[in-house]
Amino acid sequence: MAEQKKLKAKEKGVLPIKGQKKQKQTKKETVSAKTRKKTKPEEVWKPKTKLGKKVKSKEITDVKQIFDNDLKIKEDKIVDVLLPDISSDYILVGQARGKFGGGQRRIMRQTQKKTKAGSKLLFTTLAVVGNRNGYVGVGRGTGKETVPAREKAVRKAKLNLIQIGRGCGSWKCTCGEPHSLPFKISGRSGSVRITLKPAPKGTGLVVPEEIKKILKLAGYQDVWSKATGQTRQRINLVDATIKALEKTVTAKIRKKDSKKIVYGAK
């Protein structure tokens, strides 16, 4: 009876036949099995606002429609859907401490709060997002750890997205392409005041290094600048720059000149 059971088991493939080796599970298969358990399926976006629902249902297919109708972006996924080529960067708002590498600029600013339980650490960072074609945004994020602070800053930057105007406002250049500012603009935050002027084609971005990140992501190629006040305060400098760029859309100009300005993407 026992032999008959063994023969039946061999026929079904439960027991190995004589001369047949057991198939060992390779390391790659075991690793892939572990990674499958760890990897979670991508979460499906469920919009909560009317604007988000319209974007998902493809009633709104362009970011320009949002700004033309003066709608407010309250979900960062809206920007991800409408601007898939958007990129991000960080402003060097912090400073390294210590014997080695002290004084070097970094993207995180570390602060401490003294309490009865001890000192609580907080990290602050400033993120910039843009598609290099007429849209840019800046956001500030704080957190107890560096990674959540970065994610929060990028998320807020997408919510603070603005549309800017471009043109060829320099009297030295008559190309008519939207490579620079359409006219002279200025902005102020705290003691910092920055003035941005249109420059001829080929000049480049003659601005502070941190402001270059904003103008590049906005889509400008040639700009002159002048900054006064405590320009070492990077947060105020960035805030003043954003206020200045908003004037490229809000400023009142003649109809003849408005035809030469490109608002948003080309």
N, C-alpha and C positions, 0 to 999 in steps of 0.2 A: 504493500500500500504506500509506503514511504517513497519507494522508487517511482511509482506511478505519479505521485504528487510532484516530485522533482522534475519528471519529464514534461508534465503539463506546465509547470512554472517556466521551464526553459523555452517551451514553444511560445508562451506569452511574452517572453523577454524579461521576466522578472529576475531570473538567475542567469549568470553568464554561462555560455556553452564552453566546453573544454577547448583550450587553445585560443579562446577569445579573451583579450585583455579588457580590463575595465577602463572606460574613458574617464580620464582625470579632467577635472574642471580647471581650465587655465586661469592664470592670474588676471588676465585682461577681462575675462568673463565675470570674475568675482568683483573686480573694480567697477565695471560697468553696472553690475547689479546694485552695488552700494550707491553709486552716483544717481541711479534712477530713483532710489528711495529718497535721497536728499533733495534732488531737483523738484521744485514745485511747478505745477502748470501755471502759465501766465494768467494773471488776473484780468478778467474782462472788464473794460471800463463801463461803469454804470453812471451816467451823468445825473447830477442832482439839480442843475439849474436849467432854465428855459433855453438859454444860449447853448449850453452843452448838448441838450437834446436835439436842437436844430443842427448842430455840427455833426452829431452822430448820424442823424437821418439824412445828411447831405443837403439840407435846405440852405446852409451856408457853407460855401466851398472856398472862400477867400478871406484872408484876414482884413483886407481893405473894407469889406462889407461891415465888419464890426466897428471900425473907426468912423466910417461914413455915417452910420446910424447912432453914433455916440453910445455904444453899448459897453458895459464893463465886464472884463474877464475875471471870473471868480473860480475857475478851475484850470490848473496848469496843463491838464491833458488836452484842452482845446488848442493850446499853442503847439503841442506835440503833433496833433493831427493836421493842423493847417500849415505848420511850418516844419516839415520833417527834417530839413537840412539845417536846423538851428544848432548853434554851437555855443559853448560857455567858456568863461575864463574867470580868474580871481584877481582881486586887487590886493596888493601887498600892504595891508593895514597894520600888521603886527611887527614885532621886533624880537629877535632871539636874544636870550640872556645867557650869561655864564662866561667862563674863562675862554672856552673854545667856541668861536663863531658868534661871540657877543656883538650886538649891534646890527647884525644882518637882518634885512627885511624878510618877512614871511607872510603867508596869507592869513594866519590865525593870530588874533590878538587875545592874549590870556589875561584874565582879571581874577581877583580873589575877593571873597566876602568873608569877614571874620564873624563867626557865630559861637554860641556856647558849645555846640557839638564839634566845632573845629572850623577850618577854613574850607569854603566851598569854591570850586573852580568853575569858571565860565569861559567858553571860547566863542569869539565873535569873528565872523568873516563876511566879506562883501563880494558878491558874484555879479558877473555881467553876462548877459545872453544876447544873441543877435544872429541874423541870417546873412549879414554882409550885403544886404540889399534893401535898406530902407526901414528896418525894424530893429529896435534895441531896447533892453530893459536892465535895470539894476535892482538887486535885492540884498537885504541884510539878514543874516541868520545867526542866532545864538543858541548854545546848547552846552550840556555838561560834558559832551564828547565831541571830537572833531568831525567825525563822519556825519552825525545828524545835523550839525551846524552847517556843513557844506550843502547837504541835501535841502535844508530849509532855505538857505540863501538862493539856491538855483530855482526852487519852487516859487519864492517870492519875486524873483527877477522876472519870471515868466508872467506872473500876475500883473507886474508893473510895466509890461511891454508898451512902448509908445511908437507912433509913426513919425518919421522925420522927413524933412524936405531937402532935396539936393538940386544943385544946379551949377552954373558957371558964372559966379558973381564977380570975378576979378576983372578989372579993366585992362589988365595985361594979357588976358586970354580971351579969345573969341571963338573957341571950338564949339560951344553950345552943348557939350556933353555934361551929364550930371556927375562930375567927379569931385566937386567941392561944395562949399556952402553957397546958397543963392544970394546972401547978403551978410553983413556984419551982425553978430549976435553977442549977447553977454548975459551972464548969470551970477547970482550971489548967494552965498550960504555962510552965515557967521561972518567972520572977518575976511573970508576968501572971496575974491572977485576975479572972474576969468572972462576974457574977451576972445572970441574966435572970429577970424577973418578969412574970407575966400582967397585962395592962392592959385596962381597959374598952373597949368598941367605940367607935371614933372617935378614939382617942388617937394612933394612928400608931406608927411605929417610932422610939422615943426611944433610939437606940443610936448608937455611932460610925459614921461614913459607910461604912467598909469592911465593917462587920458588917451594915449594911443590905442590901448585895448578897447576902449569904448568906441572911438571913432572908426576903427577897423571893422568891428562887429556891426557898426551902423551902416558902413558902406562908403565912407569918405576916403579919398586918396590924397588930397592936397589941401592942407589947412595951416594957417598961421595962428599963433596964439600969444596972449599976454596975461599972466596971472600975478595978482598982488595979494598981500595979506599973509596969514599963516598957512602957506601952501603945504607945509609938512603934515597938516591935518588932512590925510587922504580922504576921509569920509566927507568932509566939507567940500573938498576939491571936486570929488565925483558928483556930489549933490548939485553944486553950482554948474557943472558941465551939463547935467541932465536938464536943469531948468533953462539953460541957454538953448539946448537943442529943441526943446518944446516950442520955442518962439519961432522956429522955422515953419511951423504949421499955424500957430495962433496969431502971428503978426499980420496986420492989415496992409495989403499991398495993392497996387493997381492991377486991373484985369490983364493988361498987356504983359506985365511982368509975371503974373501968375501962370501964364501959359508956358513960360520957360522953365518952371519948377516942376520937378518930379516928386510926387508925394508917395511914399511907400516904395514898393517894388517897381522896376522899370516896366 
